[in-house]
């Protein structure tokens, strides 16, 4: 079932994949569901991002539970840029 996540300042597609799917490599699923997003851009705060939690088995990704307990604090991976 498709759900909507509203982004925070400084988030990118990798941050969202980690927060929503528990796996930064799941960015391709977000790109499939959100064709206006890009791998190489920061996403504007307040952007509504579609995601489907049924696409992954969360038992394989305990980070999802960890990050959900941290909401509404956003996950932002610092890349050094």
Buried (B, 14 or more C-beta within 10 A) or exposed (E): EEEEBEBBEEBBBBBBBBBBBBBBEBBEBBBEBBEEBEEEEBBEEEBEBEBBBEBBEBEEBEBBEEBEEEEEEBBBEEEEE
